[in-house]
């Protein structure tokens, strides 16, 4: 018997050693790619002048809560007069609502055109927050190495960077081989009808873009927990958008004689079921591509888990699902945002409603999500209906092996120096989803480096863009345009 036990223990030890060897070998092979490099590029543009232009651009209160503001056509005229060479060289059309589309004719019509995009509308500034701004949000102050104000990061900074680059290249005598379009949406924050009009306009003319580039990510510095290496996330797709209403009805009456399940209770139970049972996710598709590329840059402990997903994937998915930022990369998210019921505390509601917002992962369709909701709440007494407003599926996933991606990646490296680059997923909505309908591929990144403290500035207080960042953005667009 003792001999048998020894053999069993020896066999178990051999299995453990073999497992350790396999884990170690896989981890050794799962190396971070050599930090990408490219020949540094400096366009030689006047960055201080560009900062002054961005400062003036901020003073136009192109707030998307009222598209009838005179600031919108005034801003379009400002772009026209600020870049005289661009407007003398390129043709321009104004599509509704106040969306200028520039066309820089290339020398080779056999090449597919490309499109660079930004938007100039901004979200409102909350009145209660005005005294918390270091500089008033529409003054465009230049101070401490930053341009301050609403729209600097989102997204007038990108517009100024790309137009400054184009103006300088034209002054230097450059003409692209392929035709380049520039589109500047005036209503991105409220759905992007301008970008949609551009895509429809191009399609109606039989123009199919090789690729489009819009906002959607940044060069992330010390934002991803456990990762010190700056990472440029060049996003291949963006999530879709869907809002559903759950509606329960009952007879109502006085709260002193309630039924066992009221309309409010029925809705509450449904919401709890949806939160306890999110839409299935996982490390597949663009999520797999993102985490596989990113995981190689983590310290050894995390790298072991990413390198041996055949063993660790269930645990890895549970860990990633625990944090909202990484969970959003894995699945369609479920966010109950609004509840309505009775108008008085002692009156039973005749109707109760829950509003649920979903951001759709590319693996899920709108129909998939509706089916998931019906199956999960499992209550035929609840009506599931689409809420008023727009809904859109996730955009197609573009290739990270295509030339457009490689050009964008190389230009990021030329402007920022050696850093990690990964293909990613935009978890919010941008105009790129509209441009994608007229293009073979759509990519999303703004050529600015941001840190953790910058995240709260988006749509928040003290939005700002450093003059250094603006210069790097100009160099990025200059290098990217030279490649076309």
N, C-alpha and C positions, 0 to 999 in steps of 0.2 A: 504493500500500500504506500509506504514511504517513498519508494522509487517512482510510483505513478505520480504522486503529488509533486515530486521534484521535477518530473518531466513536464507536468502541467505548468508549474511556475517558470520553468526554463522557456517553455513555448510562449507564455505570456510576456516574459521579459524580451524575448526576441521580437514579438509583435510591437512592443513599446519602442524598442530601439529602431525597428523598421519605420514606425510612424514618425519618430523624431527625425530620422534621416530624410524621409519624404518631405516633411514640413520644412526642414532646413534647406534642402535642394531647391524646392519650389520658391522659397523666400529669396535664396541667392539669385535665382533666375529672374525674379520679379524686381528688377532693379529700376530705379528712376531713370528715365531717359536722360542723357547728358543734357544739362541745362542749355536750352537752345540759344544760339547766337546768330547774329546777322551783322553785316557791315553797318556800323553806325551811320545815320543819315541826319544831316542838318540842312533844311531848305534855305536857311538864311533869311527868313522872314523877320519883319520888325515885330517882335512879340509884344513890346510895350505899346505899340500902336494898336495891335490886336486887342490887348487888354482894355484900352480906352474904347475901342469899338464895342466890346462886350459890355463895358460899363454903360454905354449909351443904350445898347440893346435892352438892358434890364429896365430902363426908365419907361419903356412902352409897356403899359399894363394890359398885356394880352391875356387876360384872365378868362379861362374857358367857361365861366358861369354865365357869360353874356357875350356871344359872338357878334353882337351888333355894335360893340364898342368901336369908336373910331381908331383906337390903337392898332387894330388888326390891319386895315389897309395902310395905315401910316407906317407900320413896321415893314410891310412889303415894299413900300416906296423907299424906306430907309436902306433896305438891302440893295435895292437898285442903285441908289446914289452912292453908297459906300464902296461898292466894288465896280468901278467904271469899266475896267478891262473885261471883267466877266460879262457885263451887260452889253459890251460892244462886240464880244466874240461869240457869245452863246445866244441862241434863240430862247424866248421865254413865253410860256402860256400861264395864265392865271385860272386855275380850276376852283370851283366852289368847294368849300368855303374859304376864300382867301389863301389858296394853296399854290404858290409859284412852282412851276416845273421848268427847270432849265435843261437845255440840251447842248452839250459840247460835242460837236460833230467830229468824229474820228476820221482818220485818213484811210482806213480799210473797212469798207462796208461789209466785207465777208465775215467779220468778227461780230459775235453777239455783243450787244451793248450791256452796260452795267449801270447800277443806280446807287447813289449815296443819299441817305435820307437823315433828316432831323426834324424836330417839331419846335415851334416857337411859342405855342400857347402854354400857359402855366396854370397851376392850381391856385385857388384863393389863399390868402393869408388870413388866418383866424384873427378877428379884431382883438380878442383877449391876449394874443401873443405879441402884439406890437411893441410893448415895453420891454420884451425879452430879447429883441433883436439888437445886436451890437451896432448895426447900422440899419437905417430904415430899409425895408425890403425892396423898394423900387427906386432907391437913390443910385444904385450901382457904384457904391463907394469902392475905391481901390485903396486898400490899407493892409499893412503887415504882410505884403506879398500875395494878397488874395483880391479877387473881384467878388464883392458881396452882393447878394440880392436874389430874389426869386427868379428862377430860370437859369442861373449860372451852371448848375449841374444838370438840370433837367428842363430844357435841352438846348438852350441857346448857345452854350459853350461849344457844343459840337458843330452847330451851324456856323459860328464865327470861325472855328478852326478849319473847316473844310473850304469855306469861301475864301479865307485868307490864303490857304494853300493854292487854290485855283488861280487867284489873282496874281500870286507871285510866279507861278509856273507860266502863265500867259505872258507876264512881263519878261520872263527869261526866254521866250520864244518857243515854248513847248506846245506840241499838239499831240493828243493821245492817238494811238492807232485805232482803238475801238471807241465807239461813241459812249460818252458818259452822261447820264442824267443826274440831276440834283433835284430832290423833292423836299419841300419844307411845309409840313402839315401845320394847319392852324387850329386843329381840334382833336389832337391825339388824346388828350385827357378825358374826353367825353365820347370816345368811340371811333374817331378817325375817319369820318366821311371824306375828308380831303384826300387821305392816302388811298381810300377805296376808289375815289374818282380818278386818281392818277393811274391806278392799276387797270381800271376799266378803259381809260383813254388809251393806254399803251396797247392793251389787248385788241381794242377796236381797230387800231392801226396795223395790226398784225405783227407787233413788236414783242418778241420774247426775250427777256433779260437772261443773261448768263447767271447773274446773281445780283442780289440787293443787299445793302448793309445799312443797318439801323441801330438804334440804341438797344440795350437789353442786358448788358453786363459791363464790367470794368476790369482793370487790373487790380486784383484784390490783395491787399497787403495786411497781414496779421488779422485777417477776418475769419479764416477757417480755423477752428480750434485745433491746436496741436501742430499747426503748420506755420513755420516761420518764413518759408519760401514764398515770395510774391507769385501769384498765379493769375495769368490772363485767361479768363473763361470766354471762349469764342462760342457763343451759343448757337446750336443747330436748329432749334425749334422753340416754340413757346406754347405754354399751356392754353387750352381753350377756356371758355367762360360760359357758365350756365347758372341761372338762379331758378330754383323751384319753390313753389309754395305748397305747403301741406295744409289742407283745410278740413276741419271737422265741424259738423253742425249738430245741434241738439235742440230740444224744446225750450230750453231756458227756464226761467222761473226764479223763485226766491231762494237765496242761498241756505235758508234754514231747512229745506227739504231737498238736498242734492241727490242725484242718482249715484250709483256706485262709481261710475266713470263719467265725468263731465267732459264737455268738448275740450276744455283746457287740459284736463288730465290725459285725454286721449292723445292730444298733440304733444304733451310733455313726454309721454311714454314713447312716442314715435321718434322724437328728437334724441332721447337717451339711447334708443336702439341704433340710430344712425351714427352717433358718436362712438358707441361701443363696438360698432362693426364697420370700420371705414372701408372704402372701396379697396379691393385687393391691390397690392403694389408689388414691388420687387426689383431686383437688380437685373433688369432686362432692357433691351433697346438702348435709347439714349441715356437712361440712368446707368446702365452697365458701362457704357462708353465713358461717361463722366467719372464714375467712381473708380473704374479700372485705371484710368489715366492718372487721377488724383492720388489714389492709394499708394502709388509708387514713391511719392514724395514724403510720406509720413515716416515717423520714427519706427524703429525695428519692431516693437510690439504690435503696432497697428498693421505694419506691413505683413507680418506673419498671417494675420487674419484675412487680409485682402488677397494674399498670394495663394491661399489654400481654401478657396471658397467651396470646393467639393466637400469640405468638412465643416467649415465655419459659416456658410451662407445663412442658415436660419438664425444663428446668434447675431451675425453681422446685421441682418435686416432688422432684428429687434432693437439693436443698439441705435442704428440710424433712424429708426422710426420713433425713437424716444425724444428726439430734438425736432422742434417744428421746422427748422431751416433745412435739415437733411431729409426729414419725412416728406416734405413738399417735393423733393427731387425723386422720390420713389413711387408716388401714387397720385391719383386724383384726390385732392383735399376736400374735406367736408366742413363747412363753416356755418353753423346756425347764427344768424345775425339779427333777426327781428322776430318779435312775438307780439301778437295782438289777441285780445279777448274782450271781456266785458268792460264797460265804461264806468262801472261802480262796483265797490268791493262786496256788496251784499246782493248782487244780481248775477245769476248764472248766465254765462255767455251763450248766445244762440249760435255763434260762430267763433271759432278760434283758429288762428293762422300762425304758422311758423314759416319764416323765409330762410332758405338754405342756399348759400352760395358755394358753387363747386368750381375748382380750377382743374381742368381736364388734362390728364397726362396723355401724351400721344397714343398710348396703347388703347385708350378708351374713347368710344364715341358718345355723343349725347344720348343716343338710344340705350347704350350700355349702362349709363349712369341712372337714367330713369328706371330701367329694369331693376337695377341694384336697390334703388330706393323702395320700389314697390315690394320687392322680395324681403327686404330687411325690416320694414315697418310692419309687414304682415297684418295689415288692418284694412279690410275692404270698406270700412266706414270713413276712411280718410281719402279725400280727393288729392291727387298729385297733379299739379298743373304748372305750366311755365309762367313765370312772373313776367310782368311787362318789362320791356327793354330788350337789349340785344343779347343774343347767345351765339357763340361760335365754337366750332370744334378746335382741337389743337391743330397747329399748323404742321405741314409735312416736315419730316426730319431731313435736313440737308446733309450732304456728304462731307465728312471731315477729310476725305482724300481728294476732293476736287481742287482744281487750280485756284478757284476763288478763295477757298479756305486757306490754302497755302500762301497766297499773296497777302491776305490779311494777317496771318500769323507772322510772316517775314517782316511786314511793315511794323507790327507791334514790337518785334525784337529790335528793329532798326531804330525805333524811337525811344525804347525804354532800356535797351541793353539786355543781357542774359537774364532770363526768367523762365518759369515753367508755363507751358501753354496746354490747355485742356479743352476738349469740346464739351459744351454744357447745355443746359436747358433753362430758358427764361420762365420764371414761375408766375410772372404778371403779364398783362396784355400790353402790346405796343403796336405801332403802325406796321411793323414788319409782317404781321399776319396778313395784312391786305396786299402789301407788295409781293408777298410770296405767291399770290395767285397769278402773277404776271412774270414769274421768274423760275428758272430751273432750280435755284437754291436761294435761301435767304439766311443771312448771318446777323448776329446781334452782339455788338460790343461798342462801348464808347472808349476812346483812347485816353483815359484818365486814370490815374492811380488813386484809389480811395482806401482809407483805413476804417476801423470799426466805428470811431466816433463820427465818421461822415454819414453813416447809414441813417441816423436820426435827422439829418439835414434834408433828406429827400422828402418833399412835400411837408417839411417841418420848419423849424426855426433856424435862423442863421445859415441859410443855404449859401454856399460860397464855392469858388473854384480858384485854385492857386494859379498864379501867372506862370509858374514852372510847368504845371499840368497843361495849361493852354498851349505853351510852346511845344510840349511833347505831342499834343494832339495835332498841331499844325504840321509837325514833321511826319507824323503817322500818315495823315491824309496826303501830304506831298509825296511821300515815298510810294504810297498805294497808287496814286494817280500816275506816277512815272511808270508803273508796271503795266499800265493799260495801253 
